[in-house]
Amino acid sequence: MSDSRLICIVDDDPAVRDSLSLMLGLKGFDCRSYDSAEAFLSALPARPCCLILDLHMPGLDGLGLQAQLKAQHLPVEIVFLTAFADTHTMRQAFLNEATDFLEKPVVLERLLEALERAFARLQTIHPLTHEAHGFHLLTPREREVLDAIAQGLTHREVGERLGISPRTVEVHKGRVMDKLGTKTLAELLRRAMQQSK
């Protein structure tokens, strides 16, 4: 059972993105597709995920994206997928802790095995990241709103402190809750208090 585990597919080939999304979606995974490394970086998911990553893409390539994600300590496990790779490239990917390196066209069973290993690693290497993850996605204004709400201020009081309307405070709070994956104010406060410890 996949339990809607998140898989992000980063590949510049739309046919690959579509076929992988369809196959893995039918297996119950929550799939999101990106046509470049830059597109993925500009819309980082707010929860841990497994990345199916193409090696050769225009702009930032797969190894470059892997290095950036590792430097940011994000809870992401990577399975590389490529039509051609040399030993040096594979070695570099594994040195940066890739879960697996598969050749295109990929056999679904092999991909599913690699994804299971990736999600198992995600649980053991990043067991608490689902709690801490998401805060890096907040804008400075969203952090200010969250801090003020965590201090027990009302929307009106937050608005007065920050020089914005209560409605704008509500909009910022909604975005914060989306990014942190919280559904209720109580959950939001718990996350904010844990983060400030």
C-alpha positions in Angstrom: 0.0 0.0 0.0 1.4 3.4 -1.0 -0.5 5.5 1.5 -0.4 8.4 -1.0 3.4 8.7 -0.6 4.7 11.5 -2.7 6.7 10.9 -5.9 8.1 13.9 -7.8 9.2 13.1 -11.4 11.7 15.5 -12.9 12.4 14.9 -16.6 12.4 17.1 -19.6 10.7 14.4 -21.8 6.9 14.9 -21.5 6.3 11.3 -22.6 8.4 9.9 -19.7 6.7 12.2 -17.2 3.2 11.2 -18.4 3.8 7.5 -18.6 5.5 7.4 -15.1 2.8 9.5 -13.6 0.1 7.2 -15.0 1.8 3.9 -14.0 2.7 5.1 -10.5 -0.6 6.9 -10.0 -2.4 3.6 -10.8 -0.3 2.0 -8.0 -1.7 4.6 -5.6 1.2 7.0 -5.3 0.7 10.8 -5.3 2.7 11.9 -8.3 3.8 15.4 -9.4 5.7 16.2 -12.6 8.3 18.9 -13.4 9.9 19.6 -16.7 13.2 20.8 -15.3 15.3 20.9 -12.1 14.6 24.7 -11.8 10.8 24.0 -11.9 11.1 21.6 -9.1 13.3 24.0 -7.0 10.8 26.8 -7.5 7.9 24.6 -6.2 9.4 22.4 -3.5 6.9 20.0 -2.0 6.0 20.7 1.7 6.5 17.0 2.7 9.1 14.3 2.3 9.2 12.7 -1.2 11.0 10.4 -3.5 12.4 12.0 -6.6 12.6 10.2 -9.9 15.3 12.3 -11.6 16.5 12.4 -15.2 20.3 12.8 -15.4 20.6 14.9 -18.6 18.4 17.9 -18.8 18.8 21.4 -20.2 19.8 23.9 -17.6 20.6 22.4 -14.2 21.2 18.6 -14.7 20.2 15.8 -12.4 23.5 15.7 -10.5 23.4 19.5 -10.0 19.9 19.3 -8.5 20.9 16.4 -6.3 23.8 18.4 -4.9 21.5 21.4 -4.2 19.0 19.3 -2.4 21.7 17.6 -0.3 23.2 21.0 0.6 19.7 22.1 1.9 19.3 18.9 3.9 15.8 18.3 2.4 14.0 15.1 3.1 14.2 13.7 -0.4 15.4 10.4 -1.7 16.5 10.1 -5.3 16.2 7.4 -7.9 18.0 8.4 -11.1 16.6 7.4 -14.4 18.7 7.8 -17.6 19.2 6.5 -21.1 23.0 6.8 -20.8 25.4 7.1 -17.9 29.1 6.3 -17.3 30.7 4.8 -14.2 32.0 8.2 -13.1 28.5 9.7 -13.2 26.9 6.8 -11.3 29.7 6.9 -8.7 29.1 10.6 -8.2 25.3 10.0 -7.8 25.9 7.3 -5.2 28.5 9.4 -3.3 25.8 12.0 -2.9 23.5 9.2 -1.6 21.2 8.3 -4.5 19.0 5.4 -3.7 19.4 3.8 -7.2 20.4 4.4 -10.8 18.1 2.8 -13.4 18.3 2.8 -17.2 15.6 3.9 -19.6 13.3 2.3 -20.7 12.7 1.3 -17.1 11.1 -2.0 -16.0 8.2 -1.1 -13.7 9.0 -3.9 -11.2 12.6 -2.6 -10.8 11.4 1.0 -10.4 8.9 -0.1 -7.7 11.6 -2.0 -5.8 13.9 1.1 -6.0 11.0 3.3 -4.7 10.3 1.0 -1.8 14.0 1.2 -0.8 13.8 5.0 -1.2 10.8 5.4 1.0 12.3 3.0 3.6 15.4 5.2 3.7 13.2 8.3 4.0 11.7 6.8 7.1 15.0 5.9 8.7 17.2 8.8 7.6 14.6 11.5 8.0 12.2 10.2 10.7 11.3 13.6 12.1 11.4 15.6 8.9 7.7 15.5 8.4 7.5 17.7 11.5 10.3 20.2 10.7 9.9 20.2 6.9 8.0 23.1 5.3 9.3 26.0 7.4 12.0 26.7 4.9 9.2 27.4 2.3 7.8 30.3 4.3 8.4 33.9 3.2 9.6 36.4 5.7 6.1 37.9 6.0 4.6 34.4 6.5 7.1 33.7 9.3 6.1 37.0 11.0 2.4 36.1 10.8 3.1 32.6 12.2 5.2 33.9 15.0 2.5 36.4 16.0 -0.3 33.8 15.8 1.9 31.5 17.9 2.0 34.3 20.6 -1.7 34.1 20.8 -2.6 37.3 18.9 -5.8 37.7 17.0 -5.9 38.4 13.3 -6.7 42.0 14.1 -3.8 42.3 16.6 -1.4 40.6 14.1 -2.6 43.1 11.4 -2.0 46.1 13.7 1.5 44.8 14.6 2.5 44.2 11.0 0.6 47.1 9.4 -1.7 44.9 7.3 -5.4 44.1 7.3 -6.9 41.2 9.2 -8.0 39.7 5.9 -4.4 39.8 4.6 -3.4 38.1 7.9 -5.9 35.4 7.1 -4.6 34.9 3.6 -1.0 34.6 4.9 -2.1 32.1 7.6 -3.9 30.0 4.9 -0.7 29.9 2.9 1.4 28.9 6.0 -1.0 26.1 6.8 -0.8 24.8 3.2 3.0 24.9 3.2 3.3 23.2 6.6 0.5 20.7 5.7 -1.6 21.6 8.7 -5.4 21.5 8.7 -6.4 23.2 12.0 -5.2 26.1 14.1 -4.3 23.7 16.9 -2.0 21.7 14.6 -0.4 24.9 13.3 0.3 26.1 16.8 1.8 22.7 17.8 4.1 22.8 14.7 5.1 26.4 15.5 5.9 25.7 19.1 7.9 22.5 18.2 9.9 24.5 15.7 10.8 27.3 18.2 12.1 24.8 20.8 
